[in-house]
Amino acid sequence: MAGQPPAHAHAGQPPVRADGPVTPEEVRRQTAECLADLQAAAGLGPGKVLVVGASTSEIAGERIGTATSAVLGQAVVDAVLAFAEETGCDVVFQCCEHLNRALVARADAVERHGWREVTAVPVPGAGGAVAAAAYFTWPDARLVEAVAADAGIDIGDTLIGMHLRRVAVPVRGRRREIGRAHVTMARTRPPLVGGARAVYDRAAAAARWAAALALEDARPDGAAEEAGAAGARTAGERAGEQPGGAARAVGPNEGGCP
């Protein structure tokens, strides 16, 4: 009604929406669902790194940085740490821009990955509620400058891309939101190198290698080199018909390759 203050105007009170406030239980459940979908695509496990960025203001339905909630931050951290324990992956939590998007990590992970430490203690308003919750949940928490994570989840458009390994690949899960925050997820893969001759599918490459070995075993000593090359070219063309095969198959010694 006219003349009434907005629902979030009273300091210390969580934002209230027409359809009710977002609860920690919802956040834990929805975060777990998103992480399950990410895991199905990324296959995280021991030695792999997950980066998490989250805005509790956005989760609550407010603009980022305007309605920080320690309770919702702890709910995100609880769900992520349960996921990390189940999969065995390492996890880092991104701070806000006021700490240059540094990340909260466990001491053993810092040592294992060789991350560069920086000095600060994240708090709501300078780091964010999620980073602060992680920092005070871990007794051996450290702050690091940057990582190259294998996968990531961004809750509330906090921009985690600077901490993802090349090349990032979007992952679409069953949910588009956690609470009222937009969710983006990504896995990563190594860059594809080469050109028209490159083969990216392991099965196609294995078939091509096996054909090359078979041709060498079959031909008599002193046989013409071009005969072997022609046979390998035919086998390579068959391999190239498979998904991910080379655009143009060549013999094992054609084009100067050793």
N, C-alpha and C positions, 0 to 999 in steps of 0.2 A: 504493500500500500504506500501511497505517497507520504513522504515525511518520515518513513521508518528507515533506520540505518540498514545497510546490507548485512547479511547473516554473519559475515566474517569480521564485522567491525569491532567486536569486543575482544580485546587482547587476551590471549591465553585460551580462548575457546576454539575448538575445531570448527571449520566451515560447515554450515548446515544447508543442505540442498532440499529442494522440494521432494525428492525421492529418498531422503535420509542420508546420513553421513556414511562415508566409507569406513568399514570396520577392519581392525587388524586381521580378523579371521578371514575375511574376503581376500585381503591382500596376500596372506600366506598361501591360501588355496590357489588363487589365480596365478601367483608367481610360480608356484610349483607346476602348474599346468603348462605354462609357457616354457619353463626349463625342460620339461619332459619332451616337448615338441622340438626344442633346440637340440637336445641330446640325440633324438632320432636322426637328425640331419648331420650333426657335428661329430658324434661319437667320442665325446670327451672322456679322458681317463687319466691315469697317473702320468705325470710329466707334461700334461696339457694345461693351458691357462684360460680361464674364463674371466672376462672383464665385465663389471656391472656398473652401470650409471643409472641413477634414479633421482627423481624429484618428488618428494613427499607432497609438496604444494600441488603439483600437477595430479598426483594420485588422488588428492582430496578434491580436485575439481577447480583449483585456483591457478593463477599464473605463477610460473616458476619463480621461486624466491620470495613469495609473499605470504605463505601460510605453512611454514615448516612444522612438521609433526614428528616428534621423537618416537611416539608410539608406532606410527606407520613405518618410520625408518627401521625400527627394531623388527617389525614384521617382515619387511623385505629381507633383512639380514638373516633372520631365522630360517626363512625358506631357502635362501641361497646356500647357507652353510649345511643344511640338511642334504641338499643336492650334491654339494662338494664331498660330503662324507660318503654318500652312496656311490659316487662315480670315481672318487680318488683324485679328482683334478684339483689344481690350485686355483684360487679365486682372488681377485683384487677388486676393490671398490673405488670408483673414481670420485674425487672431490670436485667441488664446484670451481668456477673460474677464479675465485678469489685466492685459491691455492694453486693456480695454474694447472688445474686438472691433474694434480698429483694423485697417487693411488695408495690406499691402505692395503697392506699385505702382511702376511705372517713372516716372522724372522727366518724360519727355515726355508720358505719359498724364496725370500730375498737372496739367501746364500746360494741356494740351488741354481737359480737362474742368473745370478750375477747382476741383479738390478742395482741401479745407483740410488742410494738413499738421500733424502732431503729432510730438513728439519722444520716441523710444524706439528701442531695437534689440531685435528679437525674438530670443529664445534658447529652447532646450528648457526647459520649466518656467515660462517667462514669455513667452508668445507662441506657442510650439508648434513642433514640428519642421518642419512644412510651411512655415509663415511664415518660420522661420529659414532654411530651405533656399532659398526664393525670394529672401530679402534678400541672402544671400551669393552667389547665382547672378547676380543683376543688379548690375553695377558702379555703376549710378546709382539704386539702390533708394531709395524714400522711404516714409514711413509717413503714411497719411491717416486722418482721423477717420471718414468715412462716404462711401458712394457710393450711387447708385441704379442698380443693374446691370440689364441687359436679360435676363439669364438666370443661373442658378446651379446648382452641384452641391455637395451636402452629403454628405460621406463620414464617417459615424459620428455623425450627429445633433448637429452642432456649432452649429446654429441660425443660419443665414445670412439669415433672413427680413428682418431689420432693414436689410439692404443691397440688397434687391430693389426695383425700381420697381413701383409699382402698375399693374396688378393681376397678381398671381402666378397662374400656371396650372400645375398639376402635369404633369410629363412622365414617362411610364412607359417605361423602356427594356427591353432584353433581360435585364438583370442587376438583381438586388435587393441585391447585395452587391459590395464590392470588398475582397478578402481576406475578413475576417469582419465587416466594418463595414457596417451598413445604409446604403443610398444613397438619397437623395432629390434629385430634379432639378426645375427649374421654368423655364419661359419667362415672359415678361410681355407684357401688352398694355395699351394705353391704356384708361381707364375708359369704359364705354358711357354716354353722356349722353342726356337727353331722356326721353320717355315713350311713350305709345301712338302718337304720330305719328312718332316717330323711325325712320329707316331705317338699318340697320347694314351692309347688303350693298351693295358698290359697284356691282355689275352692276344690282341693282334700282333704285338711285338714278339711275344713268345712263339706264335705260329710262324712268324717270319724267320726268327732265329732257328727254329727247328728245321724249317725247310732248307735254310742255308747249310746246316750241318749235314742233312740227309743228302744233299746234292754233292757235297765234297766226298762223302763216304761212297757214293754210287759211281762216280766217274773214275775211269782208269788213270793211272799216272801218265802225265804228259798230255792229257786232253786239252783241247783248246780252251782258253780262258773265257772266250765269248760264249761258249756253250753253257758253262756254269752260270755266267751272268744272265743269260737269257732265261734259264730255268728259274733262277732266283727271282728274276723280274716277274715271271708268271706267278710264283708263290706270293710275292709281295703284293701283286695286284689283287689276289684273293684276300689277303689280309686287309688291304685297303678298303675292301667292301664292307668290313665290319665297322660299327659305330666307333668313331674316334680314330680310325685308321688314317694312313697318309693320303693326301689328296692325289699324289702321283707316286706309285711304287717304283723303286729302283733296285738294281742288283746290289749285292753286298760290297762290290768293289767299284761300282760306277760312280763317277763324279769326284774321284779323288779321296773318298772316305777310306781310312785304313781298315 
